[in-house]
Amino acid sequence: MILVDSSVWIDYFRGTATPQADKLDALLGTEPIATGDLILAEVLQGFVSDRDFNQARKLLTSLTIVELGGKDVAVQAAKNFRTLRALGVTVRKTIDTIIATRCIESRLPLLYSDRDFDPFVEHLGLRSV
């Protein structure tokens, strides 16, 4: 199963041609795809029209939805943030730290286009698609 970050979903729904959105398009229907509960909220809140919102909601909720947070993930995410900060890396968004940590802990590869995940790949073992 592959977890897909909001950075990729947003490009996908906008029709923006990126390597990651193209990869997602190729994976849909051929590989098990998941998204996270917080990612679901991030993506859906960006739609202006009800029609687009409902189409995206229908697609996204047909996938496996991974609960990203919880006490154990929150504590480990804080540890991961502190580890990266000690290496001179500051992650800009807490939600990205939670997403990366859930993927690391659950051994889920992540399809993303947000550079904040790169230090998690380089230093903490996050698997990138």
MODELLER restraints for C-alpha pairs under 7 A, 6 or more apart:
rsr = mdl.restraints
at = mdl.atoms
rsr.add(forms.Gaussian(group=physical.xy_distance, feature=features.Distance(at['CA:1:A'], at['CA:32:A']), mean=4.79, stdev=0.5))
rsr.add(forms.Gaussian(group=physical.xy_distance, feature=features.Distance(at['CA:1:A'], at['CA:33:A']), mean=5.60, stdev=0.5))
rsr.add(forms.Gaussian(group=physical.xy_distance, feature=features.Distance(at['CA:1:A'], at['CA:34:A']), mean=6.66, stdev=0.5))
rsr.add(forms.Gaussian(group=physical.xy_distance, feature=features.Distance(at['CA:1:A'], at['CA:108:A']), mean=6.61, stdev=0.5))
rsr.add(forms.Gaussian(group=physical.xy_distance, feature=features.Distance(at['CA:2:A'], at['CA:32:A']), mean=6.44, stdev=0.5))
rsr.add(forms.Gaussian(group=physical.xy_distance, feature=features.Distance(at['CA:2:A'], at['CA:33:A']), mean=5.02, stdev=0.5))
rsr.add(forms.Gaussian(group=physical.xy_distance, feature=features.Distance(at['CA:2:A'], at['CA:34:A']), mean=5.87, stdev=0.5))
rsr.add(forms.Gaussian(group=physical.xy_distance, feature=features.Distance(at['CA:2:A'], at['CA:108:A']), mean=6.01, stdev=0.5))
rsr.add(forms.Gaussian(group=physical.xy_distance, feature=features.Distance(at['CA:2:A'], at['CA:109:A']), mean=5.25, stdev=0.5))
rsr.add(forms.Gaussian(group=physical.xy_distance, feature=features.Distance(at['CA:2:A'], at['CA:110:A']), mean=5.94, stdev=0.5))
rsr.add(forms.Gaussian(group=physical.xy_distance, feature=features.Distance(at['CA:2:A'], at['CA:111:A']), mean=6.98, stdev=0.5))
rsr.add(forms.Gaussian(group=physical.xy_distance, feature=features.Distance(at['CA:3:A'], at['CA:33:A']), mean=6.07, stdev=0.5))
rsr.add(forms.Gaussian(group=physical.xy_distance, feature=features.Distance(at['CA:3:A'], at['CA:34:A']), mean=4.66, stdev=0.5))
rsr.add(forms.Gaussian(group=physical.xy_distance, feature=features.Distance(at['CA:3:A'], at['CA:35:A']), mean=5.21, stdev=0.5))
rsr.add(forms.Gaussian(group=physical.xy_distance, feature=features.Distance(at['CA:3:A'], at['CA:108:A']), mean=6.44, stdev=0.5))
rsr.add(forms.Gaussian(group=physical.xy_distance, feature=features.Distance(at['CA:3:A'], at['CA:109:A']), mean=6.22, stdev=0.5))
rsr.add(forms.Gaussian(group=physical.xy_distance, feature=features.Distance(at['CA:3:A'], at['CA:110:A']), mean=4.93, stdev=0.5))
rsr.add(forms.Gaussian(group=physical.xy_distance, feature=features.Distance(at['CA:3:A'], at['CA:111:A']), mean=6.27, stdev=0.5))
rsr.add(forms.Gaussian(group=physical.xy_distance, feature=features.Distance(at['CA:4:A'], at['CA:34:A']), mean=6.30, stdev=0.5))
rsr.add(forms.Gaussian(group=physical.xy_distance, feature=features.Distance(at['CA:4:A'], at['CA:35:A']), mean=5.40, stdev=0.5))
rsr.add(forms.Gaussian(group=physical.xy_distance, feature=features.Distance(at['CA:4:A'], at['CA:110:A']), mean=5.80, stdev=0.5))
rsr.add(forms.Gaussian(group=physical.xy_distance, feature=features.Distance(at['CA:4:A'], at['CA:111:A']), mean=4.82, stdev=0.5))
rsr.add(forms.Gaussian(group=physical.xy_distance, feature=features.Distance(at['CA:4:A'], at['CA:112:A']), mean=6.38, stdev=0.5))
rsr.add(forms.Gaussian(group=physical.xy_distance, feature=features.Distance(at['CA:5:A'], at['CA:35:A']), mean=6.89, stdev=0.5))
rsr.add(forms.Gaussian(group=physical.xy_distance, feature=features.Distance(at['CA:5:A'], at['CA:39:A']), mean=6.39, stdev=0.5))
rsr.add(forms.Gaussian(group=physical.xy_distance, feature=features.Distance(at['CA:5:A'], at['CA:110:A']), mean=7.00, stdev=0.5))
rsr.add(forms.Gaussian(group=physical.xy_distance, feature=features.Distance(at['CA:5:A'], at['CA:111:A']), mean=6.14, stdev=0.5))
rsr.add(forms.Gaussian(group=physical.xy_distance, feature=features.Distance(at['CA:5:A'], at['CA:112:A']), mean=5.23, stdev=0.5))
rsr.add(forms.Gaussian(group=physical.xy_distance, feature=features.Distance(at['CA:6:A'], at['CA:39:A']), mean=5.38, stdev=0.5))
rsr.add(forms.Gaussian(group=physical.xy_distance, feature=features.Distance(at['CA:6:A'], at['CA:42:A']), mean=6.61, stdev=0.5))
rsr.add(forms.Gaussian(group=physical.xy_distance, feature=features.Distance(at['CA:6:A'], at['CA:43:A']), mean=5.81, stdev=0.5))
rsr.add(forms.Gaussian(group=physical.xy_distance, feature=features.Distance(at['CA:7:A'], at['CA:112:A']), mean=6.11, stdev=0.5))
rsr.add(forms.Gaussian(group=physical.xy_distance, feature=features.Distance(at['CA:7:A'], at['CA:113:A']), mean=5.70, stdev=0.5))
rsr.add(forms.Gaussian(group=physical.xy_distance, feature=features.Distance(at['CA:7:A'], at['CA:114:A']), mean=6.08, stdev=0.5))
rsr.add(forms.Gaussian(group=physical.xy_distance, feature=features.Distance(at['CA:8:A'], at['CA:20:A']), mean=6.11, stdev=0.5))
rsr.add(forms.Gaussian(group=physical.xy_distance, feature=features.Distance(at['CA:8:A'], at['CA:21:A']), mean=5.57, stdev=0.5))
rsr.add(forms.Gaussian(group=physical.xy_distance, feature=features.Distance(at['CA:8:A'], at['CA:112:A']), mean=5.67, stdev=0.5))
rsr.add(forms.Gaussian(group=physical.xy_distance, feature=features.Distance(at['CA:8:A'], at['CA:113:A']), mean=6.04, stdev=0.5))
rsr.add(forms.Gaussian(group=physical.xy_distance, feature=features.Distance(at['CA:9:A'], at['CA:43:A']), mean=6.93, stdev=0.5))
rsr.add(forms.Gaussian(group=physical.xy_distance, feature=features.Distance(at['CA:10:A'], at['CA:43:A']), mean=6.35, stdev=0.5))
rsr.add(forms.Gaussian(group=physical.xy_distance, feature=features.Distance(at['CA:11:A'], at['CA:21:A']), mean=6.12, stdev=0.5))
rsr.add(forms.Gaussian(group=physical.xy_distance, feature=features.Distance(at['CA:12:A'], at['CA:21:A']), mean=5.02, stdev=0.5))
rsr.add(forms.Gaussian(group=physical.xy_distance, feature=features.Distance(at['CA:20:A'], at['CA:111:A']), mean=6.94, stdev=0.5))
rsr.add(forms.Gaussian(group=physical.xy_distance, feature=features.Distance(at['CA:20:A'], at['CA:112:A']), mean=6.76, stdev=0.5))
rsr.add(forms.Gaussian(group=physical.xy_distance, feature=features.Distance(at['CA:20:A'], at['CA:113:A']), mean=6.50, stdev=0.5))
rsr.add(forms.Gaussian(group=physical.xy_distance, feature=features.Distance(at['CA:33:A'], at['CA:63:A']), mean=6.39, stdev=0.5))
rsr.add(forms.Gaussian(group=physical.xy_distance, feature=features.Distance(at['CA:33:A'], at['CA:64:A']), mean=6.89, stdev=0.5))
rsr.add(forms.Gaussian(group=physical.xy_distance, feature=features.Distance(at['CA:34:A'], at['CA:63:A']), mean=5.51, stdev=0.5))
rsr.add(forms.Gaussian(group=physical.xy_distance, feature=features.Distance(at['CA:34:A'], at['CA:64:A']), mean=4.65, stdev=0.5))
rsr.add(forms.Gaussian(group=physical.xy_distance, feature=features.Distance(at['CA:34:A'], at['CA:65:A']), mean=5.77, stdev=0.5))
rsr.add(forms.Gaussian(group=physical.xy_distance, feature=features.Distance(at['CA:34:A'], at['CA:66:A']), mean=6.81, stdev=0.5))
rsr.add(forms.Gaussian(group=physical.xy_distance, feature=features.Distance(at['CA:35:A'], at['CA:63:A']), mean=6.98, stdev=0.5))
rsr.add(forms.Gaussian(group=physical.xy_distance, feature=features.Distance(at['CA:35:A'], at['CA:64:A']), mean=6.45, stdev=0.5))
rsr.add(forms.Gaussian(group=physical.xy_distance, feature=features.Distance(at['CA:35:A'], at['CA:65:A']), mean=5.17, stdev=0.5))
rsr.add(forms.Gaussian(group=physical.xy_distance, feature=features.Distance(at['CA:35:A'], at['CA:66:A']), mean=6.07, stdev=0.5))
rsr.add(forms.Gaussian(group=physical.xy_distance, feature=features.Distance(at['CA:36:A'], at['CA:65:A']), mean=5.18, stdev=0.5))
rsr.add(forms.Gaussian(group=physical.xy_distance, feature=features.Distance(at['CA:36:A'], at['CA:66:A']), mean=4.50, stdev=0.5))
rsr.add(forms.Gaussian(group=physical.xy_distance, feature=features.Distance(at['CA:36:A'], at['CA:67:A']), mean=5.87, stdev=0.5))
rsr.add(forms.Gaussian(group=physical.xy_distance, feature=features.Distance(at['CA:36:A'], at['CA:68:A']), mean=5.91, stdev=0.5))
rsr.add(forms.Gaussian(group=physical.xy_distance, feature=features.Distance(at['CA:37:A'], at['CA:65:A']), mean=5.98, stdev=0.5))
rsr.add(forms.Gaussian(group=physical.xy_distance, feature=features.Distance(at['CA:37:A'], at['CA:66:A']), mean=6.05, stdev=0.5))
rsr.add(forms.Gaussian(group=physical.xy_distance, feature=features.Distance(at['CA:37:A'], at['CA:67:A']), mean=5.48, stdev=0.5))
rsr.add(forms.Gaussian(group=physical.xy_distance, feature=features.Distance(at['CA:37:A'], at['CA:68:A']), mean=6.47, stdev=0.5))
rsr.add(forms.Gaussian(group=physical.xy_distance, feature=features.Distance(at['CA:38:A'], at['CA:68:A']), mean=6.94, stdev=0.5))
rsr.add(forms.Gaussian(group=physical.xy_distance, feature=features.Distance(at['CA:44:A'], at['CA:53:A']), mean=6.20, stdev=0.5))
rsr.add(forms.Gaussian(group=physical.xy_distance, feature=features.Distance(at['CA:44:A'], at['CA:57:A']), mean=6.86, stdev=0.5))
rsr.add(forms.Gaussian(group=physical.xy_distance, feature=features.Distance(at['CA:47:A'], at['CA:53:A']), mean=5.37, stdev=0.5))
rsr.add(forms.Gaussian(group=physical.xy_distance, feature=features.Distance(at['CA:68:A'], at['CA:98:A']), mean=6.69, stdev=0.5))
rsr.add(forms.Gaussian(group=physical.xy_distance, feature=features.Distance(at['CA:68:A'], at['CA:99:A']), mean=6.22, stdev=0.5))
rsr.add(forms.Gaussian(group=physical.xy_distance, feature=features.Distance(at['CA:68:A'], at['CA:102:A']), mean=5.82, stdev=0.5))
rsr.add(forms.Gaussian(group=physical.xy_distance, feature=features.Distance(at['CA:69:A'], at['CA:98:A']), mean=6.62, stdev=0.5))
rsr.add(forms.Gaussian(group=physical.xy_distance, feature=features.Distance(at['CA:73:A'], at['CA:98:A']), mean=6.85, stdev=0.5))
rsr.add(forms.Gaussian(group=physical.xy_distance, feature=features.Distance(at['CA:73:A'], at['CA:101:A']), mean=6.58, stdev=0.5))
rsr.add(forms.Gaussian(group=physical.xy_distance, feature=features.Distance(at['CA:73:A'], at['CA:102:A']), mean=6.29, stdev=0.5))
rsr.add(forms.Gaussian(group=physical.xy_distance, feature=features.Distance(at['CA:74:A'], at['CA:98:A']), mean=6.77, stdev=0.5))
rsr.add(forms.Gaussian(group=physical.xy_distance, feature=features.Distance(at['CA:76:A'], at['CA:101:A']), mean=6.87, stdev=0.5))
rsr.add(forms.Gaussian(group=physical.xy_distance, feature=features.Distance(at['CA:77:A'], at['CA:97:A']), mean=5.71, stdev=0.5))
rsr.add(forms.Gaussian(group=physical.xy_distance, feature=features.Distance(at['CA:77:A'], at['CA:98:A']), mean=5.49, stdev=0.5))
rsr.add(forms.Gaussian(group=physical.xy_distance, feature=features.Distance(at['CA:77:A'], at['CA:101:A']), mean=5.51, stdev=0.5))
rsr.add(forms.Gaussian(group=physical.xy_distance, feature=features.Distance(at['CA:81:A'], at['CA:97:A']), mean=6.70, stdev=0.5))
rsr.add(forms.Gaussian(group=physical.xy_distance, feature=features.Distance(at['CA:84:A'], at['CA:90:A']), mean=6.64, stdev=0.5))
rsr.add(forms.Gaussian(group=physical.xy_distance, feature=features.Distance(at['CA:91:A'], at['CA:116:A']), mean=5.85, stdev=0.5))
rsr.add(forms.Gaussian(group=physical.xy_distance, feature=features.Distance(at['CA:92:A'], at['CA:116:A']), mean=6.91, stdev=0.5))
rsr.add(forms.Gaussian(group=physical.xy_distance, feature=features.Distance(at['CA:100:A'], at['CA:117:A']), mean=6.80, stdev=0.5))
rsr.add(forms.Gaussian(group=physical.xy_distance, feature=features.Distance(at['CA:100:A'], at['CA:120:A']), mean=6.77, stdev=0.5))
rsr.add(forms.Gaussian(group=physical.xy_distance, feature=features.Distance(at['CA:100:A'], at['CA:126:A']), mean=6.67, stdev=0.5))
rsr.add(forms.Gaussian(group=physical.xy_distance, feature=features.Distance(at['CA:103:A'], at['CA:109:A']), mean=6.45, stdev=0.5))
rsr.add(forms.Gaussian(group=physical.xy_distance, feature=features.Distance(at['CA:103:A'], at['CA:110:A']), mean=6.85, stdev=0.5))
rsr.add(forms.Gaussian(group=physical.xy_distance, feature=features.Distance(at['CA:103:A'], at['CA:126:A']), mean=6.77, stdev=0.5))
rsr.add(forms.Gaussian(group=physical.xy_distance, feature=features.Distance(at['CA:104:A'], at['CA:125:A']), mean=6.65, stdev=0.5))
rsr.add(forms.Gaussian(group=physical.xy_distance, feature=features.Distance(at['CA:104:A'], at['CA:126:A']), mean=5.21, stdev=0.5))
rsr.add(forms.Gaussian(group=physical.xy_distance, feature=features.Distance(at['CA:109:A'], at['CA:127:A']), mean=4.65, stdev=0.5))
rsr.add(forms.Gaussian(group=physical.xy_distance, feature=features.Distance(at['CA:109:A'], at['CA:128:A']), mean=5.42, stdev=0.5))
rsr.add(forms.Gaussian(group=physical.xy_distance, feature=features.Distance(at['CA:109:A'], at['CA:129:A']), mean=5.99, stdev=0.5))
rsr.add(forms.Gaussian(group=physical.xy_distance, feature=features.Distance(at['CA:110:A'], at['CA:127:A']), mean=6.23, stdev=0.5))
rsr.add(forms.Gaussian(group=physical.xy_distance, feature=features.Distance(at['CA:110:A'], at['CA:128:A']), mean=5.04, stdev=0.5))
rsr.add(forms.Gaussian(group=physical.xy_distance, feature=features.Distance(at['CA:110:A'], at['CA:129:A']), mean=5.75, stdev=0.5))
rsr.add(forms.Gaussian(group=physical.xy_distance, feature=features.Distance(at['CA:111:A'], at['CA:128:A']), mean=6.03, stdev=0.5))
rsr.add(forms.Gaussian(group=physical.xy_distance, feature=features.Distance(at['CA:111:A'], at['CA:129:A']), mean=4.99, stdev=0.5))
rsr.add(forms.Gaussian(group=physical.xy_distance, feature=features.Distance(at['CA:120:A'], at['CA:126:A']), mean=5.41, stdev=0.5))
rsr.add(forms.Gaussian(group=physical.xy_distance, feature=features.Distance(at['CA:121:A'], at['CA:127:A']), mean=6.14, stdev=0.5))
rsr.add(forms.Gaussian(group=physical.xy_distance, feature=features.Distance(at['CA:121:A'], at['CA:128:A']), mean=6.85, stdev=0.5))
